[in-house]
């Protein structure tokens, strides 16, 4: 059977693309190597702009509603408001439940779903032929690559995959009442004793927490040992997790996950487009990718529905990704990551302490920091922040600020 579009990968990018195309009457096949209810290592935080795209999930999918986040540096802490009254409310989900919800919606619109089906090869020659392990073949006019950052499938479309770094996470159970008592809201640790190239997170669930550690380095060796050391020795984290119990998922408690480090130069070619992390559409500062997955899916569907599949015609999709996702957003989150990460621990902590002090002292800086965890593009954060260099000079000194912003 020939389809209008074959989507490979049923995460948020793939399933939402399939859903949007089916809503426009296209015949879509969605293929994934795992089942829709597979566990996905992820903190599961979703900001308002995600919800504006997909709608608010039902209560059984939502683990927590988020109205603030608490930021910790080595020496300070500060709670950033994300109040619903200013449109900054978010949620926390288990990705397996959220992803299943999206796939179910796509299926209800007529998308054909193939689960536990690993793609063996892809050929593009005026049409798309996808071959599964076991020999089954399917044809379509267009391929949507939604298979993530480090997939072997990039080679079939002659595109180098994004570079990536590794994060590690774990699900923990806590006795009744302790989640609300100790956490209640997401917590982020920007602490030079943990890493100067990322952060540690704690995201509360209904009956426990997801904890994780990301470090922007391609050297995955030793990350498990670092993670365990943080949990056992960090003065705040170790106490907050006291009495918790590891959740075993398919016999495992620790999960590594690759995160794209860079977005690609283009997200299209002859008879194909790339959405979400397959195109490296990830926030460099936070590692967040769900919004960019969903938004790129929406953009891709708007171009695919026009029925033109040449490389030239699909170039409009790459143009949209740059204008909607990169030029005033991801480009600036990358600048902020470069500015804030990679210093020696002592200077890293000075930067982070200074940022929190300014947040406490200056109303405009406070709004900027609140925006970092809500629904605005990062250009709307970076540029106003740079306009306050005088305040940073007061905290860090001129040489410190020059060292920070000239990276």
KAPEQUI-V366564 format. One line per field, one symbol per residue. phi: phi as a letter, one per 20 degrees, with the letter a starting at -180 (. if undefined). psi: psi as a letter, one per 40 degrees, with the letter a starting at -180 (. if undefined). burial: # if it has 16 or more other ideal C-beta (glycine too) atoms within 10 Angstrom, else .. A space follows every 10 residues. Layout:
BEGIN
phi = ???
psi = ???
burial = ???
END
This chain:
BEGIN
phi = .ddfbdddod fgffffggff fffeneecdd dbfdefeffd fafnfcegff ffedneffgf eeebdddacd dddfdcbbee fcfffdmcfc bcceffffff fffgffffeo feddelcefe bcccbmbdcd defoofccdb ebddecenfd fffgffdlcf fffbcddcbb ececggnfff fecmcgccdd cffeadcrad ccdfdfcrbd dabccfbeef fnffffgfff fedffeffff efnfcfeecl ncddcebecf ebeffbcbaf mbcdcmffdm ecfffdmfcf ffffffffff ffegffnddf gfffgffggf fffecdgccf fefffffffe dnefgffgff ffffffffff ecffffffff fgdccdffff dffffffdgg ffgfednfff ffffeef
psi = hhidhhhhhf addddddddd dddeeihhhh hieiideihh hidehhiddd dddeihiide dhdihheiih hhadeiihhh hfiddfffia ihihdddddd ddddddddee hhhhifhhhd ihhhgeihhh hiheeiiiii dihhhfeadf ieeddeefhh iiiiihiiii hiiiihdddd ddcdiihhhg hdddiefaii ihhiadeaih iihhhgiege hedddddddd ddehdddddd eheihhhhhf eidhhihhhh diiidifiah fiihiaedef gihddeehed dddddddddd ddddeeehei dddedddddd dddddddecd dddddddddd ieiidddddd dddddddddd dhdddddddd ddfbfiiede ddddddefdd dddddeiddd ddddee.
burial = ..######## ########## ##...##### ####.#.#.# ########## #.##..#... ####.##### ####.#.#.# ##.....### ########## ###.###.#. ####..#.#. .#.#...### .#.....#.# ########## #.##.##.#. ##.####### ##.#...##. .##.###### ##.####### #####..### #######... ..#...#..# #..#..#..# #..#..#... ....#.#### #.##.##### ########## ########## ########## #.###...#. ...#..##.# ##.###.### #######.## #.#....### #########. ....##.### #########. ##..#..... ##..##...# #..#...
END
